[in-house]
Every structure is written in structure tokens, then in C-alpha cells.
């Protein structure tokens, strides 16, 4: 029997040995046994390759500004496991994690003895979250981030008020497919019959698949640049300023603290989603809630300034599109800085293309590794770089402490690659 928080988290992480098992049969089985909690969850379902977490952060902040109690389900976590299930941005307690595991573990054990086999780590956490928000603590709304893909993702047992697909680019190709059309087909799996869809997908190959699926399912679609637009965008010292025009309203002079054109897109998607909640489901959201919500939204590990002197920025850009957006953001906001990059990543990413983009930006490149099952080796990463000033180290902690002492005012240290790595670095820097 699981009695302590440590035992509960160890049991959950122990499910990782089962790897990924796409499909919804085990989820449906658990939901049935739990009395269908997912049917009592009023949700927004957020999928896409990049920007899911930031979009959750913007939308949550808008809804909180309007006085609603907002549940959220996100991954991965940055500091502690509990961050995956939050209410108004606050992680649920250790005691609640223990209670949820005590509820779900007997089901997982029973399921293991059927022909469906035991649930994976992500299925267990999804079941915990749906039971929590559907039975224990019903919220005004819950923002649910897709784990991977969409069609066969364990979160896809819900029937949301609005679906969101932020964008489609290359990631997890070993699971989702090699072409944008194949990846888009997996993402489009979250589109439900008659449920409106908000999206920032712009690649024609991906858009064709999403538009076709939405039409088949009679899901009215709101697409950035077509049905709602961003204008007057300018980088500011604090982040970004821009305006958003939807079919229903215009919002001028909006501000966000997370820099980058991609963050403006994520924020605009959140605005459009909030509009649909207001018009379709009577959420009382005023223009000032949108303005205030966006201005106060934060999301750890996304172009996060950890210190000003020396200037250190962390960003969990973990695929090619993410690195591309990161490089553009550094150039727009810090054009005069000498950039030093510390990079660690998982081995199953398109590393060569990611590193090439960083090579073009950086004055120096340092590659490292970290304690994680799929982490790439420092030397292997360095071998993919053509930078003249590159190095590899296994001791990133010692390297970072030394680097901080020697940095000048005209320099910027950018730590990027894997979100799992970023969370380790963040813990060290916060000490």
C-alpha cells in the first residue's frame, strides 16, 4: 500500500518501464471504473507541437483575472511533480497526490491482469487528473494539455468546450510520422464533432489535414491570420506589445512579458479561445480581464531571465521549430550581446538541425549531458557542431559556476535544449 508522497511518486515513475502504448482502451476502462469523471470536467483541450504550455498560461491568467477557478494539466514539470495538476497555478498538495495514487493504483493493478495490460505513466497521471477535477475538486474550467500527438493521447477521452491546436512542426517523428501531414493527422484527432477549434497552424500541408478533419466533424474553425489577426507587434524591454482583432472584438496595446513572435501567437490563440468561452458558454470575460491576464502571465523555462548580472536566460526549446523561434527572439531582443550557449538534449531529437541554428547565433558553444534515460552524450552533441569555439563537458554544474564569474556586461548565457535539463539548471541557479 502506498502511504507516503515519495512512495506515490516512485510508483508513478515506475510505470515508465511500460514506455508508450498509444490507444484509449485502457483510459476508457479506468474512466468506466471511476464512474466517468471526465464527463463532469468542463475543459479546453490544447494540442500542438510547440506553445501548449504558454497558451495554457495565457488562458489561465485571463480566466483567473475574470474571477474563475481554473484547473490545469500540463507536462513536463519544472521543479516538482505536483505542478502537472494545478488550481489557479498552484500545484496540488503532496497529500492529494497520495490520495489519488491510492485510488488509481488498485485499478492499475487490476488492469495489468487483463489482456489490455497495465497503464503507462502518462495514462496513470491523466486518470488521476480527471478523477481529481471530475469528482474531488470540480473547477469552473480545466485546461488540459495533450501529452503527445492527440488522436491516441490519453487525454483524448474528454469532450471539451473548445479545442486548440497551436501549431504543427516536426517532433516525436518516430511515433507521429515523418511528414507534416501525418503529424497533423495525429494532432487533428482532438477535433470533436461540433466543438469549435482555434489554431495557429500555417504550414499548408498541415493546414489541409486539419481543415478537412474540422469540416468532416462540423467544427467551426478560427485560424490565426485568417479569422483573427495580430497587428502592431513590437518588441519592448519587458516583452512584446501587439493588438488582436477577432471576429467579435478588437484589443489594442496588449502586453506580454514572454518575448518572441511565437509568444504573441500563443497569446492571440488564448484571446480567441477566451472569446469563444465568453460567447458560446457565457463566461463573463471583459476586455480588461484579457489585458490584465496577458500582462501577468508567466511560464517557467520559457525565455526565462534567471539573472540580469550576468545575463542568463533559460529556454526549453526542445525541437527544431522551438530553437528557430528562440534564435529569432534572442536576435530581436539582444542584438548587441555576445551569446554563449550551453546545450543538452534528448538523443531522439533532430539534433543536427537544432545545433546548426544555434551555431549561427553563438559566440561559443558548450555541450553537456544530464542524468536522464534518453539524454544525448556531450561528445556526441559536440561532434554535430561545426562551430570554431565549441567544447564538451560532463560537469555542467562546475562549468556554469565558473562561467558566471567570468561574464561581462556585453555577454549573454543561453541555456537550452531539453526541458528536463532546464529544470535541473533552474534548481541550481535558484539556490
N, C-alpha and C positions, 0 to 999 in steps of 0.2 A: 504493500500500500504506500502511495506517495503521501508524505506528511509535510515535507519542507519545500521551500521555494527552490533550493538547489536541486533537490530530487526531481521536482516538477520540470525544471528547465533541462536537466540532464536527460530525462525521459523523452521530452520533445525532440531534443537534438539527436538523441539516439535513433530516431526514425530516419535520419539522413541516410542510414545504411540501405534503405529501400530505394534510394535515388528518386527519379521522377517516373511517375506512372500516369501518363495522360489518360483522361477519361473521367466521367462524372458518376459512374455507378457506385463507387464507394461513398462518395459525398451524399448521393441520393439515399443510400442505405442508412447512413448516420442521421441524416435530416429526418427520415421517417421515424427512426427510433427515438429521436429527441422531441417528437411532436411538431415537426415542421416549423422551427423557429424562424427560418429565412422568410416565411410568408408574412411575418409581422415586422420585418425590417423595411422602413422607407429609405431607399438608397439611391445614390448616384453611383454608377459603375464606371470606373475610369481605367481605360486601357491605352495602349500606345507603346512605342519603343522608348522614347525619352520624355521627360517632363511630367510624368504621372504624379510624382511626389510633390513637385512645386505647384501643380494645378490643384491638388488636394489642399495644399497650404493656403493658396489664394482663396479658394472657395470656402474653406472652413473659416477663414478670417472674416470674409464678407458675412457669412451666416451668423457668426458669433457677434459681429457688430450689430446685426439686426435682432440680437437677443435670443437666438436659438441655441439649444443644447445639441452639439454636433459630435457624433461618434466618428472615428476614422480607423481604417485598417490599411496599413502601409508596410512596405518592406524595402530593403532590409533595415534593421535598426542601426543607430549610430552609437549610442552609449550603453543602453540596457535593453534586454529582450522585450520588456513590458511596453516599449514605445510602439510596438506593432499594433496594439489595441489602445486607442486613446479616447478620452472625452474632453472636448474643448482644448485639445493639445496636451492634456495631462495624461501620462501613461497610467494604466490601471495598476492596482496595488499588487504586491507580492502575494498577499493572502488570496486575492481574487484569481491570480494565476493558478495557485494551488487548488482552489475550489473547482476551477474549470477543468484542470487535468484530472481531478478526482471524478468528475462527471464523464469526461471523454475517454479516459484510459480503459474502463471496463468494456466500452463499445469497441475500441480499437482491438482489444484482446479477443473479443467475440468475432469481430470481422476477420481477424487473422485466421480463424478456424474455418472460414467459408472459402468457396472457390474464388471469391473476389480478391482474397489476400489482404494483408494489413494495410492501413492508410499510411501515406507518406507524411513527412514532417509538415509540409505545407497544407495538406488536407486536414491534419490534426489542428493546426493553428486556425485555419478557416472555420472549422466546425466549432472551435472554442469561441471565436469571434461572433459567429451567427447565433450561437446559444446565448452568449452574453447580451448581445443587442436585441435579440428576439424574445428572450424570456426573463433575463435578470434586470437589465437596465435599458428599457426602451427609450430611444432618443427621438428628438424631433426629426432628425435626418442622420444617415450614416454614409460617409464617403468611403467607398470600397475600391481599393486599387487592385487591378488584376496582377496576379503573380507572374505569369509567363504566357504570352500568346493571347488566348481569350476563349476560343471555341471549347477547348478541353480543360481550361483552367478551373480549379476547384471553386473559385468564386462564382462561376457561371451558373450556379443553381438559383441565383437571385433573379427577381423580376423588378428592375429599377424604375424610378420615375423618369430619369434621363440617363442616356448612355453617352460617354465621351471617349473619343479616340484621338489622342493628342497628335500623333504623327506615326509614320511607318518608315523605319530605316533598317539597315542590316544589323541584327544581333541574334544570338541563340540560333544560328542557321542550322546547326546540327539537329535541332528539334523542329524549328518552324519552317524550314525550307530555304532554298538558295536564291530565289528571286523575290523581288518586292511584291509581285502578285501573290506568290504563295504565302509570304509573311502576312500580307494584308488580309488574305482569306481567313487566317487564324485569328487576327485581331477583329475582323468583322463578325466573328462568331458571337460577340457580346451584343450585337444589334438584335433587339427584341421586337416582336410584332407590335406596331402602333406606338412604340416608345421613341420620342424624339432623340436625335443624335446630334451632338456638337463635335466638330472636328477641325483640326488644323492640317490635315493631310493635304499635301500639294503635289507630290510626285504623280504624274498622270497614270503610270502603271498601277500604283497602289489605289489611287482615287477611283479608277474604273471599277475595281473589285468592290470597293466599299459602297459606291453609288448603286451598283447593281444589287447588292445584298439589301441595302436600305430600301430600294424600290420594291423588291420582292416582298419585303416584310412590312411595307407601308409605314416605314419610319421616316417622319419628316426630318430633313437634314439641314443643319445650319453649318456652313463651311466658311472658314476664315478667308477673307479676300473676295468672297462672293456674296454671302448672305449677311456677314458682319465684317467690318473693316477696322484696321488700325491706321491712324494718321498722326502727323505732327510728332513723330518719335524723336527724342533727343536724349543723348547720354547726359547725366548730371553727376555731380560729385557724389551724391548719395545713391545713385542707381539709374533709373530711367524715368522719363516723363513722356506721356503719349495721350491720345484720345481714342475712344472706341465708339463706333456707330453701329447699332444693331437695328433690326427692322422696327424696333419699338421705341428706341430712345437714343440719345447721344450723351456721352460722358466725356467732358473735356478736362485736360490738365490732370489726368490720373498720374499717380506716382507709385513706384515700387522701389524697394531697397535692394532687390537682387538684380545685378546688372546683366545685360545681354539682350540681343534681339529675340532670342528664343524665350527669354523670360517674359518679354512683352506679349509674345504669342500665347504663352501659358496663361498669363493674367487675362488676356482678352477672351480666351476659351472659358475661364472661370466666370467672367462677367456675363457672357452669353448664356451659360448654364444657370446662373443666378436669375437671369431674366425669365428663363423658361419655368423655373420653380415659382417665380412670382406670378406669372401669367397663367400657367397650367395648373398649379396646385395651391394657389392662394397664400404663398409665403409672403409675409409683409416685409419686403426689402425695398428701402428707399435709396435714392441716389447717394445720400451721404454715407449709407452703410457700405456701398460699393467703394466710394472714395476712401473712407477710413479703413475698411477691411484690407484693401490692397496696400495701403501705406504701411500698415503694421505687420503684414505677413512676413514670416521668416521661415527658412527651412535649412537645417544644419547640413553642412557638407556640400552646399551648392554655392560656388564662388564666395565662400565664407572667409571674411578677413579675420584672421586669428590674432594678428598683431600689426600695429602701424609702424613700429620702430624696433627691429627691422620689419618691413612689409612682408607678411606671409599670408598666402591665400590657399585655401583647400578647395578642391573641386572634384567630386566623384564622377568625372566623365569616364565612362567605362566601355564606350564603343566608339566607332568612327564618327558618327554624327555628333555625339557628345563632345569629343575632342575638337571637332571642327568649330562647334559653337563656342567652346572655351577659348580657342585661339583667337577667334574674331573678337570676343569680349575683352581679352587682355589687350589686343591692339587698339580697340576703341577707347578703353578707359585708362590704360597705362602706356601710351605710345613712346614715352621717353625712358622707360625703365629697362635696365639690363635684367633679363629674365633667366633665373636658374630653375631648372625643372628637376624634381625628384619624382620618379615614376616607378610604380609597381602595379602589376595587373594579373588577372587570371589567364592561364595558358590557352583557354579555348576562345579567346577574342581575336579579331583581325589585327594582330599586334603590329605587323609591319606598316600597315597604312596609318595606324594611330601614331606610331613613333615618327613616321615621316613628317606628319603635320607638326609635331612638337619640335622636331629637328629644325624646321624652318623658323620657328619662333625663338628658340632658346639660345642664350649665350653659352650655357653649359648644360649638359645632360647627365644626370646621375641615376643609375638604375639599381633597384634593390628588390628584395623579396620579403615575404612575411609569413607568419605561421597560419597557413590555410591550405586545405587539401588540394585545391586546384591552382595554387599560386605559381606563376612562372618564375624560373630561376633568374637571378640578377645577370649572370653572364650570358644567358640565352637572350635576354632582352637587349643587352648592350650589343650583341652580335648583329641585331637587326637595325641598329642605328648607324647612319653614315656621318654622324657629327664629328667634327675635328676635336672637340673638347668633351669627350664622354668618359664616364667612369662607372664601375660597378662595385657595390658594397653589400655585404650581408648584414652589416651593423648600421642600419639606418638611424637608430637612436643616437649613437655616438656621432654619426655624421651630421645629424640635424643640430645637436647641441654645439658642435664646433662651428658649423655654418652660421648659426645665429650670431655668434660672437664676432664674426669677420665681415658681416654685411654692411655696406654703405647705404647712404640715403637714396642713391640712384639705382638701387637694386631691388628686385622682387623675387621672392622664393615661391614657386608654384608647385604644390604637392598634388599629384593627380594620378588617375589610373583606376584602381578598384575602390568602390565604396567601403568594402571591408577594411582595406588598407587605410583609407582616410579616417575611419573611425578610430583605428589604433593611434594614428598620428595626433588626432584631435585630443584624445585622452592625455597623451604626453604633454602637448602644448598647454592644455588647461591646467595641468599641475604647476 
